[in-house]
Amino acid sequence: MKRFGDIRTFFTNTSKSSSTNNQNEPLENPENNPGNSSLCLNNSENESNCIQANKQISSNSVIDFGSLESGPKQPILSYPLKKIGKQNRSFSCKYYEKYFWVEYSVLQDSIYCFVCRQFDNLNTSEEIFKKIGFSNWKKLSEKLEKHSNCKSHCSSIEKYTQFKQSKIHGNVHTQLSDQFKTDILNNQLYILKIIDIILYLARQGLALRGHNEKQESSNKGNFLELCELFCKFDNNFSIKYHTYLSYTSHDIQNEILNIVSNSTIKVITNEIRTCGKYSLMCDEARSFKEEQLSLCVRYCNGFEVCERFIKFIDCSQSRDAESLKNIIINELRQLEIADIPIVAQTYDGASVMSGTVGGLQAKIREKYPTAVYFHCAAHKLALVVTDTCKHIRSSIHFFNLLEMLYIHFSQPSSHSTFIQMQKKLGLKPHELTQISTTRWACRYKNCHSVKINYESIINALEEEINNNKNKHAVEAVGLLKGIKKAQFVFNLFSNITKKDMTLSKATSVINGVIQTLQKKRSDKNFKLLWDEITNFSRTFGISLNYEEFSKKRKPVENQHLKNSLVTSTIGAREENATIEKYWKTNVYYTIIDNITNRMKSRFSDESQKLAKSIDNFFVLDFNGSLEFIKYYSSNLKIKKDILKAEMMIVNNYLNSKIKNWTIQDLLSTVTLELYPNLHNLLQVALCIPVSSASCERSFSAMRRIKNWLRTTMIQNRFSNLAIIHIENELVKTSIESKQILEDFVKYGSRRI
């Protein structure tokens, strides 16, 4: 059998081939090429048939073609000669440069169209360049030119170009998907900035909308103006903002505000559920033509006391106790905390709130037996001060005169004179404060302001009188006369001594204030005050003679008893009466006695019994705190025997470690795992509110949010803005903008 040197000797006539040069690319080994397994190597007679049978490419053949990853196979070598006609011809590598799609098969000694072979799925191109292979080198140029212009080939070229681009940028679906993801990301970044702008304005209590939000308006309101400010520094934001779908309408604002408000409420209610108990605080206030009920709660996060605002409720049509109870219970149900025990409730002293039979507190206790009612201590103290000012004649005149001074120096011309006088005297300009019936601490501030600016006030009034420019000069005459009276000066100093009352918000402090006032009712303390008043009056040339005292007829000495010792009864003889004794008896002692008696009445032993029991509980006195323990143990499922043991253990431990331990030491020692009963009752004691000050603070925020320019705001938006503004710290630390965005997308089924 004839042996062949290599695979090329099988396809070509070696006698007609020229000598081969060194190849630039080695030929593939036929032994490793499964595509040659069907070649006829054992029968030379069938050589031509074997070549023709293998000339057409089988779909399953693996030959030396390029792939989509590698590109066309274009080996550069000394190509074999083939006799065509009378000449020996071969393929030339120059065609690679002119036609990039040409690929040469060493095994077939033929060329193919790479792009048609890969991308002509419809079989519309010439079969010779796709499957059979072209090797008529005489007509190669003509055939390649013709093939390059055929429609199927051009289509394959286009597909190949798109394929290469897709390798770099991805295919159409990938590009669309990437573009879609980019659009989503840009939209989300845009909405996040819209959310941040809304949150910023809401937390600061600023209005979002403007009076005129049209494009030609010079001031479109805080929200749109801030958006336009962002546009100057963020081009992507500017592009989205100036499209039709800008997400800046008031409906979008309301949705975002509602989502943030609900998220904040959710944080609060989750903390309440963790604590397992809370207290209720309510108060009412007028907001223009509406009556708003402020609903607040007090609970413990661990042992950290939290007082949170929940919402404002319009109760203009429902101001009786039954209606208020239904409003509150329905709101608690909506918050999903109606099944959690209420351990205390605090309101003001109005009968509709505090009534023992038909009041709100009584109706709440019908559903929540543990909700003991505490009259707001701050309101009690306000009533003490207000009653004192109303029932002591000298105090009535004094505070009326302070109010008149404030009104007078609120006039532009008088105010300017007052400020100039302070500057001339080298004083820092200090304003007078208005007398408030609810914020009774303002009374002290007003007294203090008048005292330090007394000389400025006198000089300003005298200048107005001397200039006599307008009708205010007449007022100045009366005011100057009033503040130079001894009665005014004495009350000015004695009222300042009541500043200690602002510290009292608990039983021990209240008792301390009462004891302090009782100690001040002494000749020694009055002497100190009298010396200060005397020096002040001497400085400004004020006579301390009281008018009624000066007008009284002096007693005439009885000539028959001239050399006798006479004892007289009160009212019969007043020769021993002095100015100092008059002010001490008729003003100083009267004010102190009135305040002391009213505080004892408002904070009676009966009303403070539970508070004293709680104080004993904080020092781990089991017997002294039995009233507090009995009141809550049955409803909160606290075992008294185990509680007593826990209190003894903790007390012994603290005494052994710390000599004079405090409540903070107690709270840091007690854990829920080791002392569950003690931990539970400590939380109850901390949950009981002393006052409804949180409600009062919410009313201050209410006046900032719903001012006279924003009276048409709907109730839901108003309440949402209120909780974001009042609980701004909680919003800033616990609410994330990304979570708001997710909820916003779900809220309206949006594709953002």
Secondary structure, DSSP 8 states (H G I E B T S, - for coil): ----SSTHHHHS-TTTS------SS----GGG-GGGTT---S-GGGHHHHHHHHHS--TT---S---TTT------S----EEETTEEE---THHHHH-TTEEEETTTTEEEEHHHHHH-TT--S-HIIIII-B--GGGHHHHHHHHHTSHHHHHHHHHHHHHHHHHHH--HHHHHHHHHHHHHHHHHHHHHHHHHHHHHHHHTT-----S--STT-S---HHHHHHHHHHHH-HHHHHHHTSS--S-SHHHHHHHHHHHHHHHHHHHHHHHHHHT-EEEEEEEEEETTEEEEEEEEEEEETTEEEEEEEEEEE-TT--SHHHHHHHHHHHHHHTT-TTS-EEEEEE-S-HHHH-TTTSHHHHHHHH-TT-EEEE-HHHHHHHHHHHHHHH-HHHHHHHHHHHHHHHHTTSHHHHHHHHHHHHHTT----------SS-THHHHHHHHHHHHTHHHHHHHHHHHHHH--STHHHHHHHHHHHHTSHHHHHHHHHHHGGGGGGG--SHHHHHHHHHHHHHHSSHHHHHHHHHHHHHHHHHHT-----HHHHHS------GGGTTS-----TTT--TT--HHHHHIIIIIHHHHHHHHHHHHHHT-TTTTHHHHHHHHHHTT-TGGGHHHHHHHHTTTT--HHHHHHHHHHHHHHHHHH-TT--HHHHHHH--TTT-HHHHHHHHHHHHS-S--HHHHHHHHHHHHHS-TT-TT--HHHHHHHHHHHHTHHHHHHH--HHHHHHHHHHHTT---
